[in-house]
Amino acid sequence: MKKETIKKIIIGYAEDKNYFHISDLKAYFENKQIRFKEDTLKKDIQRLKKEEIIYEAGRGWYSTIKRTFLLNTKPVEKIVELIKNKFPFLEFSCWSTEQLKGFFHHLPSRFVTFIYADKEILQSLKDFLTDNDYNVYLNPYKIEAEKYVELKDRTVILRPFVFPRKAKRELMASIEKILVDLFMENKKIKLMDLVEYKRIVSNVLLNNRINMPMLLDYADRREIWEEIKHVINEITKIH
């Protein structure tokens, strides 16, 4: 087939998809019994990227969503700086439900900040943040949370760190990490129901472009790959 024809088929394939993987595109060609050369496919994808018809969405992933997700870091900047000054060599990850407030359907009355760090330092971190007037809980689970966790202003929950695989370790968590952690936190302390969680993920994924493999790799690291994949499939129709 001519290059232009392959290009048009790619456009037709992608037009109703928010995200797709290169392997899915190849499978589509094979199912339709359309012959193609790897070099031709790569060149046409590069052309479509230059023409801003499709966009990079991480390793092997593409998207038709132009706008890259920009995460509001203001809600965690103060506490991150506070911890950095006290523990300058500490590796940790921080995010807050307040960073997602534009994506909730039912906005919570109180927001929660989560900090993930080495389990050996969590007690010292708890003492330090408590001394700085934060309402801090050390690794609570559902039964404990129901009994004594009070979600009020400046509430912080500390957890042992799970590092993303092959990812840059940033003190302020990425949106990809947040969406996975939020799913886990819902299982642990029930911040919201599954419907609300899906609304948040849908509002993020369908209006902004994220790094899909980063999200899926971290979900795999946290052993919830199948559950996260199911949510994403339901929202974006990715197979």
C-alpha positions in Angstrom: 0.0 0.0 0.0 1.1 3.6 -0.5 2.4 5.5 2.5 -0.5 8.0 2.2 -3.0 5.1 2.5 -1.3 3.7 5.6 -1.3 7.2 7.1 -5.0 7.6 6.5 -5.7 4.2 8.0 -3.8 5.2 11.1 -5.8 8.4 11.3 -9.0 6.5 11.0 -7.9 4.0 13.6 -6.9 6.7 16.1 -9.8 9.2 15.7 -12.1 7.5 18.2 -9.3 6.6 20.7 -8.0 8.7 23.5 -5.0 6.4 23.9 -3.6 3.4 22.0 -0.5 1.2 22.0 1.6 0.5 18.9 1.0 -3.2 19.3 -2.8 -2.6 19.1 -2.3 -0.6 15.9 -0.3 -3.5 14.4 -2.9 -6.0 15.4 -5.5 -3.9 13.8 -3.6 -4.0 10.5 -3.1 -7.7 10.8 -6.8 -8.3 11.5 -7.8 -6.2 8.5 -5.2 -8.1 6.5 -3.4 -4.9 5.5 0.2 -5.3 4.7 2.6 -2.8 6.1 6.3 -2.3 6.6 7.7 -1.4 10.1 9.7 1.5 8.6 6.6 2.8 6.8 4.6 2.6 10.0 7.2 4.4 12.0 7.6 7.2 9.5 3.9 7.8 9.2 3.6 7.9 13.0 6.4 10.5 13.1 4.6 12.5 10.4 1.3 12.4 12.3 3.1 13.5 15.4 4.7 16.5 13.6 1.2 17.4 12.2 -0.1 17.1 15.8 -2.8 14.6 14.9 -1.4 12.1 17.5 0.9 12.7 20.4 3.4 10.8 22.5 1.9 9.2 25.6 4.9 7.3 26.9 6.9 4.2 25.7 5.0 2.7 22.8 1.8 4.7 23.6 0.1 7.4 21.6 -2.9 9.7 22.3 -5.2 12.0 20.4 -5.3 14.4 23.4 -3.2 17.5 22.8 -3.0 18.9 26.3 -0.4 17.5 28.6 -1.6 17.1 32.2 -0.2 19.9 34.4 -0.4 19.0 38.1 -1.0 21.7 40.7 1.8 21.4 43.2 0.9 24.3 45.4 -1.1 22.3 48.0 2.1 20.3 48.9 4.9 22.8 48.3 4.9 24.0 51.9 5.1 20.6 53.6 7.6 19.3 51.1 9.9 22.3 51.8 9.4 21.8 55.6 10.5 18.1 55.4 13.4 18.9 53.0 14.8 21.4 55.5 14.6 19.0 58.4 15.6 15.8 56.5 17.7 17.0 53.6 18.7 13.5 52.4 15.4 11.9 52.9 13.8 10.3 49.8 10.0 10.6 50.0 7.0 11.2 47.8 4.1 13.5 48.7 0.7 14.3 47.2 -2.6 15.6 48.4 -6.2 15.0 47.4 -6.4 18.8 47.1 -4.4 18.5 43.9 -7.3 16.6 42.4 -10.1 19.0 43.5 -10.9 20.1 40.0 -11.6 16.5 39.0 -14.0 15.4 41.8 -17.8 15.2 41.2 -18.5 15.5 45.0 -15.8 17.7 46.4 -14.7 16.5 49.9 -15.0 18.9 52.8 -11.4 18.1 53.9 -8.3 17.2 52.0 -5.6 14.7 53.0 -1.9 14.8 52.3 -0.1 11.5 51.8 3.7 11.1 52.4 5.5 7.9 51.5 9.0 7.3 53.0 11.2 4.6 54.4 9.4 2.8 57.2 12.4 3.4 59.5 11.9 7.2 59.4 8.1 7.3 59.6 7.9 7.7 63.4 10.5 10.5 63.4 8.6 12.2 60.5 5.3 11.8 62.5 6.8 13.5 65.6 8.3 16.3 63.5 5.1 17.1 61.6 3.0 16.8 64.8 5.3 19.4 66.4 4.6 21.6 63.4 0.8 21.5 64.0 -0.1 18.8 61.5 -2.7 16.1 62.3 -0.6 13.0 61.5 -1.5 9.3 61.3 1.1 6.6 60.9 0.1 3.9 58.4 -3.5 3.5 59.4 -5.8 0.8 57.8 -9.5 0.6 57.4 -10.5 -0.6 60.9 -8.1 1.8 62.5 -9.2 4.6 60.3 -12.8 4.1 61.1 -12.0 4.2 64.8 -9.7 7.1 65.2 -8.7 8.9 62.0 -10.2 12.3 61.9 -10.0 14.1 58.6 -9.6 17.8 59.4 -7.4 20.6 58.2 -3.7 19.7 57.8 -4.3 16.0 58.0 -1.3 13.9 56.9 -1.1 10.1 56.5 2.3 8.5 56.4 3.0 5.3 54.5 6.0 3.0 53.8 7.5 3.9 50.4 6.9 1.8 47.2 9.2 3.2 44.6 8.0 3.3 41.0 10.1 1.0 38.8 12.7 2.8 36.7 11.1 6.1 37.5 12.7 9.4 38.6 12.2 9.6 42.4 10.5 13.0 42.8 9.4 14.5 46.1 6.2 15.7 44.6 4.3 12.7 43.1 3.3 12.7 39.5 -0.3 12.4 38.4 0.4 8.8 37.3 1.6 7.8 40.7 -1.2 9.7 42.4 -4.0 7.9 40.5 -2.5 4.5 41.5 -1.9 5.5 45.1 -5.4 6.9 45.4 -6.8 3.6 44.4 -4.7 1.9 47.1 -5.7 4.4 49.7 -9.4 3.8 48.9 -8.8 0.2 49.7 -7.1 1.0 52.9 -9.1 3.9 54.4 -12.1 4.3 52.0 -11.7 8.0 51.0 -14.5 7.7 48.4 -16.6 5.1 46.6 -15.4 3.4 43.4 -17.8 5.5 41.2 -16.2 8.7 42.4 -12.7 7.3 41.9 -13.6 6.4 38.3 -15.0 9.9 37.7 -11.7 11.4 38.8 -9.7 9.1 36.6 -12.0 9.7 33.7 -11.8 13.5 34.1 -8.0 13.3 34.2 -7.5 10.9 31.3 -10.1 12.2 28.8 -9.2 15.8 29.1 -5.4 15.6 29.6 -2.6 13.5 28.3 -0.6 11.4 30.8 2.2 8.9 30.6 0.3 5.7 30.3 3.2 3.2 30.7 4.3 5.1 33.8 0.9 4.6 35.4 0.6 1.0 34.4 4.2 0.1 35.5 3.6 1.7 38.9 0.2 -0.2 39.2 2.1 -3.4 38.5 4.7 -2.4 41.2 1.8 -2.0 43.7 0.3 -5.3 42.5 -3.0 -3.8 41.3 -2.2 -3.8 37.5 -5.4 -5.8 36.6 -7.6 -3.6 38.7 -6.2 -0.3 37.3 -6.2 -1.8 33.8 -9.9 -2.6 34.2 -10.7 1.0 35.3 -8.8 2.5 32.4 -10.3 0.1 29.8 -13.8 1.0 31.0 -13.0 4.7 30.6 -10.9 4.8 27.4 -11.9 1.6 25.6 -8.2 0.6 25.5 -7.9 -3.2 25.0 
